[in-house]
Amino acid sequence: MDLPLEPLLRWIILLPVIGAILNGVFLRSKNGILSGLLGTAAAVGAFIVTLVVIGRVPDSHGTVLALDPWFTWMKTGDLEVAFQLEVTPLTRVMLLVVTGIGSLIHLYATGYMSHDKSPWRFFAYLNLFLAAMLSLILSSNLVGVFLGWEGVGLCSYLLIGFWFEKDENAAAGMKAFVTNRVGDLGFVLALMVIFAYTRTFEMSKLVEIAQAGQIPAWVWLTAAAGIFWASTGKSAQIPLYVWLPDAMAGPTPVSALIHAATMVTSGVFLITRVWPIFAGQPAVLDVVLWGGLATAWIAALTALTQRDIKKVLAYSTVSQLGFMFVALGCGSPAAALFHVVTHACFKALLFLGAGSVIHGMHEKQDLFEMGGLRHHMKWTHLTFLAGVLAIIGFPLTSGFFSKDMIIAKAMIRGAVPGMLLIGAALVTSFYMVRAYTLAFWGEARSKEAAHAHESSPIMLAPLVVLAVLSIFVGWFETPEVFHGPTKFSNWVLQSWYGVSPAGHEGHLSHAMEWILMGVVSALSLGVAWYSFTKYRVFRHGGSKATALHRVSENKFYVDEIYAFLILRPLKFATGKVTKFVDVYVINGFLHALRDGARISGQVLSLFHTGSVQVYGWYLAVGTVLVLLFVRWWAV
C-alpha cells in the first residue's frame, strides 16, 4: 500500500533532524566512523525518500500540495501561518541536489573527520544544516522558507566556526552570521510589505495575485528588491559576498556543502521560485544582471593570485554565483537553475578534491608548497581534473552546457553583458588551470608534497561519483542545435502553479549558437593551455609582483574599505553613544538614587535622638500641622 505524500515529505526533513538529535544529544560518540555513519544514514535516508516522492510525482504533473498542514506556526488576527509542504518540479530538482550531493559529502566527511575530537558535534550540525535547507525548499509559504533561510544561516555559523579554539575561525563564523543578518533585513521587509497588501504568505496565492495585477506596482517592486537584497547575502553577491571566502575556516566538507549544493544557492532558488514577481520588475532585473556581472569579475580577478587552494575555490564559487544571477537578470531562471545543478556537482567535487589534497599534504593548503601530487594521488588527480574541465566549460562536460546557455542569454540581452561574461569565463579558465597545475604538476616544492599520500576509499568514492556527474549531468539540458533534451527548462516552466510570466527570453539563431560555442570553447581552451604551460614549471619569487597583482592578492582591499567606511565609523559612533548612555544616563540615574538615599538618610538621622520627650514634641507638632492642613483644605 502506497503511503500518502504528506508523511513522505515530512520524513525528508525529519530524518536529518533525528540524525542530529541522536548524534548531538544521545550518542555524543568520539568515534568518528560511528558518528559519521549515523549522520550519513540520515542523509541517505532523506535521499531515498526523495526518490520515492519523485517516483510518485511524474513530470506531467505541475504542483502537488500536501493536503494537510503539518502544524500551525502562528495565528493572530487574520494571520494564520501553517507549516505546509509542497512539491513542484523545481523543488524536486533541488531535493535531488541537496539530498544526493549532501549524502556524498556526509560519506566523505566520515573519513575526513574520523580523527576529530568531537565528530558527534560536527555531524549533528551537518544533519541540522541539511534539515534547514530541506525546509527552505519544501515549504509552501514564505514564512517557512524564512525559517529554513535562518536555519542554514545559524548552522553555517556553527560549522564555519567549528574549530572555535582558534580566534580566526570563530571570527569567520561571526562574520558570516552578521553579514547574512544584514541581508536578511531585506527578506523581513519583503515579508511585511507582502502581507500588508496581500494578507497571505502562500507562494501559490502570491503568484496568482501578482498575475491579477490588482496590487500597486510598488509593492511588488519593494518585495522583489527585498528578496534580491536578502539573496546578495545568502548567495554572496556584491556587496555582501565578503563572508564566503572566510568561510574556508571550517572543515572542508563544510565548504563543499555550503558552497556547492545548499546555502549559497538558496538565493537563486528563491528568486526562481517566485519568478512571476520578478518577471514584471525590469528595474530589479537590471540590478540583478549588472550586480552579477560585477561579482563574477571581481571574484574571478581575486582568485587569479590566491595561494590557498580553498580560497581559490571560494572566490570561484562567488564568481559562478555571479553567472547564475546574470542568467536571472537576463530573464532566464531555467539557465540559472541549470547552472545551480551543474555547479553543485563540479564544485562539490573540487572542494572535496581539495580536501583530499590537504589531507594528503598533512593539512598544508598553500599551492606554492605543492607540486607533483599526481604521482602520489592518482585518483584525487583524475577526479579533480574532471571538476576543472567541467568548470572551465570543456566541450560536452556539464559546465560547457550550462555556461553556454547563460552566455547565450547574455548575448541576447546585449553585446556588452555577453562580452563581459565571456571575459569572466576566460579568467575562470586561467585561475582554475593555474590551481590544478600548481597542485598536481611540476616538482614537489615541500617535503609534505614529496611524501603525500592518497586518501582512504571512503573519501575517494564520493569523488568518483561526483566526477561522473560533473561530466554527464549537463546532458539533461542541451542547446537547440543539439536537438537533445531540455529537461531543466521544462521543469522550471511547470513550477509556477500554471502561470506563465509575461515576456520571452529570446533565442539565438543556430548559426550564431554554433559560432558562439566554437569561439568561446576555443578561447577558453587557449587560455587554459597558456595557464598550464605558465605554471607547469613554477619557481616562486621569480618576478616582481605588479600593482595589479598586489591588488588582486589583497582581495581588492574590500574588507579594508568596509572597515574604513562602515565598521570604524560605526564602532566610533556606538562607542560614543554607549559612553554617553552608560556614563551619563544609566550611571547618572543610579548615582543620583544613591546620593539621594544617602543625603535623605543623613537628614533623617538628625531626628533620631533616642529621647522619648523629643519624640513626644515631634508627635505634638505633627498633629498641629495636620489639623491646620485639614482646616486650610476645608476652606
C-alpha positions as CSV (number, residue, x, y, z in Angstrom):
1,M,0.0,0.0,0.0
2,D,1.4,3.4,-1.0
3,L,2.0,5.9,1.7
4,P,0.3,9.3,1.3
5,L,2.5,12.0,0.0
6,E,2.5,14.2,3.2
7,P,4.3,11.7,5.5
8,L,6.9,11.1,2.9
9,L,7.6,14.8,2.5
10,R,7.8,15.1,6.3
11,W,10.3,12.3,6.6
12,I,12.7,14.0,4.1
13,I,13.1,16.7,6.8
14,L,12.7,14.5,9.9
15,L,15.4,12.0,9.1
16,P,18.2,14.6,9.2
17,V,16.6,16.1,12.4
18,I,16.6,12.6,14.0
19,G,20.2,12.1,13.0
20,A,21.2,15.4,14.6
21,I,19.3,14.6,17.8
22,L,20.9,11.1,18.0
23,N,24.4,12.4,17.4
24,G,24.2,15.6,19.3
25,V,22.0,14.7,22.3
26,F,22.1,11.0,23.0
27,L,25.1,9.3,21.4
28,R,27.8,12.0,21.6
29,S,30.4,9.5,20.5
30,K,34.0,10.4,19.9
31,N,34.2,7.5,17.4
32,G,34.3,9.5,14.1
33,I,33.3,6.5,12.0
34,L,30.2,5.7,14.2
35,S,29.1,9.4,14.3
36,G,29.8,9.8,10.6
37,L,27.9,6.7,9.5
38,L,24.9,7.7,11.6
39,G,24.9,11.2,10.0
40,T,25.3,9.7,6.6
41,A,22.5,7.2,7.1
42,A,20.1,10.1,7.9
43,A,21.2,11.9,4.8
44,V,20.9,8.8,2.6
45,G,17.5,8.1,4.1
46,A,16.3,11.5,3.0
47,F,17.7,10.9,-0.5
48,I,15.9,7.6,-0.7
49,V,12.6,9.1,0.4
50,T,13.2,11.9,-2.2
51,L,13.5,9.3,-4.9
52,V,10.2,7.7,-3.7
53,V,8.5,11.1,-3.8
54,I,9.8,11.8,-7.3
55,G,8.6,8.4,-8.4
56,R,5.1,9.3,-7.1
57,V,5.0,12.7,-8.9
58,P,5.7,12.3,-12.6
59,D,6.8,15.1,-14.8
60,S,3.4,15.6,-16.3
61,H,2.1,17.0,-13.0
62,G,2.5,20.6,-12.1
63,T,2.4,21.5,-8.4
64,V,1.4,18.9,-5.8
65,L,0.4,20.4,-2.5
66,A,0.4,18.5,0.8
67,L,-3.2,18.0,1.6
68,D,-3.0,18.9,5.3
69,P,-0.7,21.4,7.1
70,W,1.9,19.7,9.4
71,F,1.1,22.1,12.2
72,T,0.3,25.8,12.7
73,W,3.2,28.2,13.1
74,M,1.3,31.2,14.3
75,K,-2.3,32.5,14.5
76,T,-3.1,36.1,15.3
77,G,-5.9,38.2,14.0
78,D,-6.3,37.4,10.3
79,L,-2.8,36.0,10.1
80,E,-2.5,32.2,10.2
81,V,0.7,30.6,9.0
82,A,0.8,26.8,8.7
83,F,3.9,24.6,8.3
84,Q,2.9,23.1,5.0
85,L,5.0,21.4,2.4
86,E,4.6,21.2,-1.4
87,V,6.3,19.6,-4.3
88,T,6.9,21.4,-7.7
89,P,9.2,20.4,-10.5
90,L,11.7,23.0,-9.2
91,T,11.7,21.6,-5.6
92,R,12.1,18.1,-7.0
93,V,15.3,19.1,-8.7
94,M,16.6,20.9,-5.6
95,L,15.7,17.9,-3.4
96,L,17.8,15.6,-5.6
97,V,20.7,18.0,-5.5
98,V,20.6,18.7,-1.7
99,T,20.0,15.1,-0.5
100,G,22.1,13.4,-3.2
101,I,25.2,15.6,-3.1
102,G,24.6,16.1,0.7
103,S,24.8,12.3,1.2
104,L,28.1,12.1,-0.7
105,I,29.5,14.9,1.4
106,H,28.4,13.2,4.6
107,L,30.1,10.0,3.5
108,Y,33.3,11.8,2.6
109,A,33.2,13.7,5.9
110,T,33.1,10.3,7.7
111,G,36.6,9.7,6.6
112,Y,37.8,13.3,6.7
113,M,36.6,13.9,10.3
114,S,37.4,10.4,11.7
115,H,40.2,11.7,13.9
116,D,38.5,14.9,15.2
117,K,38.0,15.1,18.9
118,S,34.2,15.9,18.7
119,P,32.8,14.3,15.5
120,W,29.4,13.9,17.0
121,R,29.0,17.7,17.2
122,F,30.1,18.1,13.6
123,F,27.7,15.6,12.2
124,A,24.9,16.9,14.4
125,Y,25.4,20.3,12.9
126,L,25.8,18.9,9.4
127,N,22.4,17.0,9.7
128,L,20.7,20.1,11.1
129,F,22.1,22.1,8.2
130,L,20.6,19.6,5.7
131,A,17.2,19.7,7.5
132,A,17.1,23.5,7.4
133,M,17.9,23.6,3.7
134,L,15.2,21.0,3.0
135,S,12.7,23.0,5.0
136,L,13.6,26.0,2.9
137,I,13.0,24.0,-0.3
138,L,9.8,22.3,0.6
139,S,7.9,25.0,2.4
140,S,4.8,26.2,0.6
141,N,4.9,29.7,2.2
142,L,7.5,32.4,2.7
143,V,7.5,32.1,6.5
144,G,8.5,28.5,6.2
145,V,11.2,29.5,3.7
146,F,12.4,32.2,6.1
147,L,12.7,29.6,8.8
148,G,14.9,27.4,6.7
149,W,16.7,30.5,5.5
150,E,17.6,31.5,9.1
151,G,18.3,27.8,9.9
152,V,21.1,27.5,7.3
153,G,22.5,30.8,8.5
154,L,22.7,29.5,12.1
155,C,24.2,26.2,11.0
156,S,26.7,27.9,8.8
157,Y,27.9,29.9,11.8
158,L,28.2,26.8,13.8
159,L,30.1,24.9,11.1
160,I,32.4,27.6,9.9
161,G,33.5,28.3,13.4
162,F,33.5,24.6,14.3
163,W,37.2,24.7,15.3
164,F,36.5,27.7,17.5
165,E,39.6,27.2,19.6
166,K,41.3,29.4,17.0
167,D,40.1,33.0,17.2
168,E,40.2,33.5,13.4
169,N,37.8,30.6,12.9
170,A,35.4,32.0,15.5
171,A,35.7,35.4,13.8
172,A,35.0,33.9,10.4
173,G,31.8,32.2,11.7
174,M,30.7,35.5,13.3
175,K,31.4,37.4,10.1
176,A,29.2,35.0,8.1
177,F,26.4,35.3,10.6
178,V,26.4,39.1,10.9
179,T,26.8,39.6,7.1
180,N,23.8,37.4,6.4
181,R,21.8,39.2,9.0
182,V,22.3,42.4,7.1
183,G,21.0,40.8,4.0
184,D,18.1,39.2,5.9
185,L,16.7,42.6,6.6
186,G,15.6,42.7,3.0
187,F,13.7,39.4,3.4
188,V,11.9,40.8,6.5
189,L,11.0,44.0,4.7
190,A,9.6,41.9,1.8
191,L,7.5,39.8,4.1
192,M,6.0,42.8,5.8
193,V,5.1,44.6,2.6
194,I,3.7,41.4,1.0
195,F,1.5,40.6,3.9
196,A,0.3,44.2,4.4
197,Y,-1.2,44.2,0.8
198,T,-2.0,40.5,0.1
199,R,-2.8,39.1,3.6
200,T,-1.1,35.8,2.7
201,F,2.4,34.3,2.6
202,E,1.4,31.2,0.4
203,M,3.5,31.3,-2.7
204,S,0.8,29.8,-4.9
205,K,-1.6,32.6,-3.9
206,L,1.1,35.3,-4.2
207,V,1.8,34.2,-7.8
208,E,-1.9,34.3,-8.6
209,I,-2.3,37.8,-7.0
210,A,0.8,39.1,-8.9
211,Q,-0.6,37.9,-12.2
212,A,-4.0,39.5,-11.5
213,G,-2.4,43.0,-11.4
214,Q,-4.7,44.3,-8.5
215,I,-1.8,45.2,-6.1
216,P,0.1,48.5,-6.6
217,A,3.2,48.0,-8.7
218,W,5.5,49.5,-6.0
219,V,4.5,46.7,-3.6
220,W,6.0,44.0,-6.0
221,L,8.9,46.3,-6.7
222,T,9.7,46.5,-3.0
223,A,9.1,42.8,-2.5
224,A,11.4,41.9,-5.4
225,A,14.1,44.3,-4.2
226,G,13.9,43.0,-0.6
227,I,14.2,39.3,-1.7
228,F,17.1,40.2,-4.0
229,W,18.8,42.1,-1.2
230,A,18.5,39.1,1.0
231,S,19.9,36.9,-1.8
232,T,23.0,39.0,-2.0
233,G,23.8,37.8,1.5
234,K,23.0,34.1,1.2
235,S,24.2,33.8,-2.4
236,A,27.3,36.0,-1.9
237,Q,26.8,38.9,-4.3
238,I,28.2,42.4,-4.2
239,P,28.2,44.0,-1.6
240,L,27.6,41.1,0.8
241,Y,29.9,38.4,-0.7
242,V,32.8,39.1,1.8
243,W,31.7,36.4,4.3
244,L,32.0,33.4,1.9
245,P,35.8,33.3,1.3
246,D,36.3,33.5,5.1
247,A,34.0,30.5,5.4
248,M,37.0,28.4,4.5
249,A,37.9,28.4,8.2
250,G,35.6,25.5,8.6
251,P,36.3,21.8,7.8
252,T,36.5,21.2,4.0
253,P,33.2,19.1,3.9
254,V,31.5,22.2,5.3
255,S,32.9,24.3,2.4
256,A,31.6,21.7,-0.1
257,L,28.1,21.6,1.5
258,I,27.8,25.4,1.9
259,H,29.4,26.4,-1.4
260,A,28.1,23.7,-3.7
261,A,24.6,22.3,-3.0
262,T,22.9,24.2,-0.3
263,M,23.2,27.6,1.3
264,V,24.7,29.7,-1.4
265,T,22.2,28.5,-4.0
266,S,19.2,29.4,-1.8
267,G,19.0,33.0,-3.1
268,V,18.9,31.8,-6.7
269,F,16.4,29.1,-5.8
270,L,14.1,31.6,-4.0
271,I,14.1,34.1,-6.9
272,T,13.3,31.3,-9.3
273,R,10.6,30.0,-7.0
274,V,8.7,33.4,-7.0
275,W,9.8,34.3,-10.5
276,P,6.4,35.8,-11.6
277,I,7.0,38.6,-9.1
278,F,10.4,39.4,-10.6
279,A,9.4,39.0,-14.2
280,G,7.4,42.2,-14.1
281,Q,10.2,44.2,-12.5
282,P,12.7,45.1,-15.2
283,A,14.5,47.7,-13.0
284,V,15.2,45.0,-10.4
285,L,16.4,42.6,-13.1
286,D,18.8,45.2,-14.4
287,V,20.3,45.5,-10.9
288,V,20.5,41.7,-10.7
289,L,22.2,41.5,-14.1
290,W,24.9,44.1,-13.5
291,G,25.4,43.1,-9.9
292,G,26.0,39.5,-11.1
293,L,28.5,40.7,-13.8
294,A,30.4,42.8,-11.2
295,T,30.5,39.9,-8.8
296,A,31.7,37.4,-11.4
297,W,34.5,39.7,-12.4
298,I,35.8,40.9,-9.0
299,A,35.8,37.4,-7.6
300,A,37.5,35.9,-10.7
301,L,40.2,38.6,-10.6
302,T,40.7,37.9,-6.9
303,A,41.1,34.2,-7.5
304,L,43.9,34.8,-10.0
305,T,46.5,35.3,-7.3
306,Q,45.3,33.3,-4.3
307,R,47.7,30.8,-2.9
308,D,45.3,28.9,-0.6
309,I,43.7,26.2,-2.7
310,K,40.4,26.6,-0.8
311,K,40.4,30.3,-1.2
312,V,40.7,29.9,-5.0
313,L,37.7,27.7,-5.0
314,A,35.8,30.1,-2.6
315,Y,36.3,33.0,-5.0
316,S,35.4,30.7,-7.8
317,T,32.1,30.0,-6.1
318,V,31.4,33.7,-5.7
319,S,32.1,34.2,-9.4
320,Q,30.0,31.3,-10.6
321,L,27.1,32.6,-8.4
322,G,27.5,35.8,-10.4
323,F,26.9,33.8,-13.6
324,M,23.7,32.5,-12.1
325,F,22.5,36.0,-11.2
326,V,23.4,37.2,-14.7
327,A,21.1,34.4,-16.0
328,L,18.3,35.7,-13.8
329,G,18.9,39.3,-14.8
330,C,18.6,38.2,-18.4
331,G,15.2,36.8,-17.7
332,S,16.2,33.1,-17.8
333,P,15.5,31.3,-14.5
334,A,15.9,28.0,-16.4
335,A,19.6,28.8,-17.2
336,A,20.2,29.9,-13.6
337,L,18.8,26.6,-12.2
338,F,20.7,24.6,-14.7
339,H,24.0,26.2,-13.6
340,V,22.9,25.7,-10.0
341,V,22.8,21.9,-10.6
342,T,26.0,21.6,-12.7
343,H,27.9,23.8,-10.4
344,A,26.7,21.8,-7.4
345,C,28.3,18.7,-8.9
346,F,31.6,20.1,-10.1
347,K,32.2,22.5,-7.2
348,A,31.4,19.8,-4.6
349,L,33.9,17.6,-6.5
350,L,36.5,20.4,-6.4
351,F,36.1,21.2,-2.8
352,L,36.2,17.5,-1.7
353,G,39.2,17.0,-4.1
354,A,40.9,20.0,-2.4
355,G,40.2,18.4,1.0
356,S,41.8,15.2,-0.2
357,V,44.9,17.1,-1.3
358,I,45.0,18.9,2.1
359,H,44.6,15.6,3.9
360,G,47.4,14.0,1.8
361,M,49.6,17.1,2.4
362,H,49.2,16.9,6.2
363,E,47.0,19.9,6.3
364,K,49.1,22.1,4.0
365,Q,46.8,24.4,1.8
366,D,49.4,26.6,0.1
367,L,49.5,25.9,-3.7
368,F,53.1,27.1,-3.8
369,E,54.1,24.3,-1.4
370,M,52.5,21.6,-3.5
371,G,53.5,20.2,-6.9
372,G,53.8,16.7,-8.4
373,L,50.8,15.4,-6.5
374,R,49.6,13.4,-9.5
375,H,52.3,10.8,-8.8
376,H,51.1,10.2,-5.3
377,M,47.4,10.8,-5.5
378,K,46.2,9.4,-8.8
379,W,42.5,9.1,-8.0
380,T,42.4,12.6,-6.5
381,H,44.2,13.9,-9.5
382,L,41.9,12.4,-12.1
383,T,38.7,13.4,-10.3
384,F,40.0,16.9,-9.6
385,L,40.8,17.2,-13.3
386,A,37.3,16.2,-14.2
387,G,36.0,19.1,-12.0
388,V,38.4,21.6,-13.6
389,L,37.3,20.6,-17.1
390,A,33.7,21.0,-16.1
391,I,34.1,24.4,-14.5
392,I,36.1,25.8,-17.5
393,G,33.5,24.6,-19.9
394,F,35.5,21.9,-21.7
395,P,33.3,20.7,-24.6
396,L,30.5,18.3,-23.7
397,T,31.1,18.5,-20.0
398,S,28.3,19.8,-17.7
399,G,29.8,23.2,-17.4
400,F,30.0,23.5,-21.1
401,F,26.3,23.3,-21.5
402,S,25.2,25.4,-18.5
403,K,27.8,28.2,-19.2
404,D,26.9,28.2,-22.9
405,M,23.2,28.6,-22.0
406,I,24.0,31.6,-19.7
407,I,26.4,33.3,-22.2
408,A,23.8,32.9,-25.0
409,K,21.1,34.6,-22.8
410,A,23.6,37.4,-22.0
411,M,24.3,37.9,-25.7
412,I,20.6,38.1,-26.5
413,R,20.4,40.7,-23.8
414,G,23.2,42.8,-25.3
415,A,26.7,42.6,-26.7
416,V,28.2,44.3,-23.6
417,P,26.8,41.9,-21.0
418,G,27.7,39.0,-23.3
419,M,31.3,40.0,-23.9
420,L,31.8,40.8,-20.2
421,L,30.5,37.3,-19.3
422,I,32.8,35.7,-21.8
423,G,35.7,37.5,-20.3
424,A,34.8,36.3,-16.8
425,A,34.6,32.7,-18.2
426,L,38.1,33.1,-19.7
427,V,39.5,34.3,-16.4
428,T,37.9,31.3,-14.8
429,S,39.8,29.0,-17.2
430,F,43.1,30.7,-16.3
431,Y,42.9,30.6,-12.5
432,M,41.3,27.1,-12.3
433,V,44.0,25.5,-14.5
434,R,46.6,27.5,-12.5
435,A,45.4,25.9,-9.3
436,Y,45.3,22.5,-10.9
437,T,48.8,22.8,-12.4
438,L,50.4,24.2,-9.2
439,A,49.0,21.3,-7.2
440,F,49.5,18.3,-9.4
441,W,52.3,19.1,-12.0
442,G,55.9,20.1,-11.7
443,E,58.2,19.1,-8.9
444,A,57.3,18.7,-5.3
445,R,58.0,22.1,-3.6
446,S,57.9,20.9,0.0
447,K,58.6,17.7,2.0
448,E,54.8,17.3,2.5
449,A,54.3,17.3,-1.3
450,A,57.2,14.8,-1.7
451,H,55.6,12.4,0.8
452,A,51.9,13.0,0.1
453,H,49.6,10.0,0.3
454,E,46.3,9.1,-1.3
455,S,43.1,9.4,0.7
456,S,41.0,6.5,2.0
457,P,38.4,4.7,-0.2
458,I,35.6,6.2,1.9
459,M,36.8,9.7,0.8
460,L,37.6,8.7,-2.8
461,A,34.2,7.0,-3.6
462,P,32.2,10.3,-3.4
463,L,34.9,11.9,-5.7
464,V,34.4,9.3,-8.4
465,V,30.6,9.7,-8.3
466,L,30.8,13.4,-8.4
467,A,33.3,13.2,-11.3
468,V,30.9,11.2,-13.3
469,L,28.1,13.6,-12.6
470,S,30.3,16.6,-13.4
471,I,30.9,15.2,-16.9
472,F,27.5,13.9,-17.8
473,V,24.7,15.8,-15.8
474,G,24.8,18.6,-18.4
475,W,23.2,16.4,-21.0
476,F,19.8,17.0,-19.3
477,E,19.7,20.4,-20.9
478,T,21.3,20.8,-24.3
479,P,21.3,23.7,-26.8
480,E,18.7,23.7,-29.5
481,V,21.3,23.0,-32.2
482,F,22.0,19.6,-30.5
483,H,18.3,18.6,-30.7
484,G,18.7,17.0,-27.4
485,P,16.6,17.1,-24.1
486,T,15.7,20.3,-22.4
487,K,14.6,18.9,-19.1
488,F,15.5,21.8,-16.9
489,S,13.7,24.3,-18.9
490,N,10.6,22.1,-18.9
491,W,10.8,21.6,-15.1
492,V,11.2,25.3,-14.4
493,L,8.3,26.3,-16.7
494,Q,6.0,24.0,-14.8
495,S,6.9,25.3,-11.4
496,W,4.6,28.4,-11.1
497,Y,1.2,26.9,-10.4
498,G,0.1,27.1,-14.0
499,V,1.2,30.7,-14.5
500,S,3.4,31.7,-17.5
501,P,5.1,35.0,-16.7
502,A,4.9,37.6,-19.4
503,G,8.0,38.1,-21.6
504,H,10.2,35.9,-23.7
505,E,13.8,35.0,-23.2
506,G,14.6,35.0,-26.9
507,H,16.9,32.7,-28.9
508,L,20.0,32.9,-31.0
509,S,20.0,31.6,-34.5
510,H,21.5,28.2,-34.9
511,A,24.4,29.7,-36.8
512,M,25.1,32.2,-34.0
513,E,24.8,29.4,-31.5
514,W,27.4,27.3,-33.2
515,I,29.8,30.3,-33.7
516,L,29.4,31.3,-30.0
517,M,30.1,27.8,-28.7
518,G,33.1,27.4,-31.0
519,V,34.6,30.8,-30.3
520,V,34.1,30.6,-26.5
521,S,35.4,27.0,-26.3
522,A,38.5,27.8,-28.4
523,L,39.3,30.9,-26.4
524,S,38.7,29.0,-23.1
525,L,41.0,26.1,-24.1
526,G,43.6,28.5,-25.4
527,V,43.7,30.4,-22.1
528,A,43.7,27.1,-20.2
529,W,46.7,25.8,-22.2
530,Y,48.5,29.1,-21.6
531,S,47.9,28.8,-17.9
532,F,49.1,25.2,-17.9
533,T,52.4,26.0,-19.7
534,K,53.0,29.1,-17.5
535,Y,52.7,27.2,-14.2
536,R,53.9,23.7,-15.2
537,V,57.4,24.6,-14.2
538,F,57.0,27.1,-11.4
539,R,59.5,28.9,-9.3
540,H,58.1,31.2,-6.6
541,G,59.6,34.7,-6.4
542,G,60.9,34.6,-10.0
543,S,59.4,38.0,-10.9
544,K,58.4,41.2,-9.1
545,A,54.7,41.5,-8.4
546,T,52.9,44.3,-10.3
547,A,50.5,46.7,-8.6
548,L,47.5,44.9,-10.1
549,H,48.9,41.6,-8.8
550,R,49.1,43.1,-5.3
551,V,45.6,44.5,-5.5
552,S,44.3,41.1,-6.5
553,E,46.3,39.3,-3.9
554,N,44.9,41.6,-1.2
555,K,41.3,40.9,-2.5
556,F,40.9,44.4,-3.8
557,Y,41.1,45.7,-0.3
558,V,37.3,45.3,0.0
559,D,37.5,44.2,3.7
560,E,39.7,47.2,4.4
561,I,37.4,49.6,2.6
562,Y,34.4,48.2,4.5
563,A,36.3,48.6,7.8
564,F,37.2,52.2,7.0
565,L,33.9,53.3,5.6
566,I,31.5,51.3,7.8
567,L,33.0,49.4,10.7
568,R,35.3,52.0,12.2
569,P,32.7,54.9,12.0
570,L,30.1,52.6,13.4
571,K,32.4,51.4,16.2
572,F,33.3,55.1,16.9
573,A,29.7,56.2,17.0
574,T,28.4,53.3,19.0
575,G,31.3,53.8,21.4
576,K,30.3,57.4,21.9
577,V,26.6,56.6,22.3
578,T,27.4,53.8,24.6
579,K,29.6,56.0,26.8
580,F,27.0,58.8,26.9
581,V,24.1,56.4,27.8
582,D,26.2,54.3,30.1
583,V,28.0,57.1,31.9
584,Y,25.5,60.0,31.9
585,V,22.1,58.3,31.7
586,I,22.3,54.9,33.4
587,N,25.2,55.6,35.8
588,G,23.9,59.2,36.4
589,F,20.5,58.0,37.3
590,L,21.8,55.3,39.6
591,H,24.3,57.6,41.2
592,A,21.5,60.2,41.8
593,L,19.4,57.5,43.5
594,R,22.4,56.5,45.6
595,D,23.2,60.1,46.7
596,G,19.6,60.9,47.3
597,A,19.2,57.9,49.6
598,R,22.4,58.8,51.4
599,I,21.5,62.5,51.9
600,S,18.0,61.7,53.0
601,G,19.3,59.2,55.4
602,Q,21.7,61.7,56.9
603,V,18.9,64.3,57.3
604,L,16.5,61.9,58.8
605,S,19.2,60.6,61.2
606,L,19.3,64.0,62.8
607,F,15.7,63.4,64.1
608,H,16.6,60.1,65.6
609,T,17.8,61.3,69.1
610,G,16.6,58.3,71.2
611,S,14.7,60.7,73.6
612,V,11.1,59.9,74.3
613,Q,10.4,63.6,75.2
614,V,11.7,64.8,71.8
615,Y,9.6,62.2,70.0
616,G,6.6,63.5,72.0
617,W,7.2,67.0,70.8
618,Y,7.5,65.6,67.2
619,L,4.1,63.9,67.6
620,A,2.5,67.1,69.0
621,V,3.9,69.4,66.3
622,G,2.9,66.9,63.6
623,T,-0.6,66.7,65.0
624,V,-1.0,70.5,64.9
625,L,0.4,70.7,61.4
626,V,-2.1,68.0,60.2
627,L,-5.0,69.8,61.8
628,L,-4.0,73.2,60.2
629,F,-3.7,71.5,56.8
630,V,-7.1,69.9,57.1
631,R,-8.7,73.2,58.2
632,W,-7.0,75.0,55.2
633,W,-8.1,72.3,52.8
634,A,-11.7,72.6,54.0
635,V,-11.7,76.4,53.4
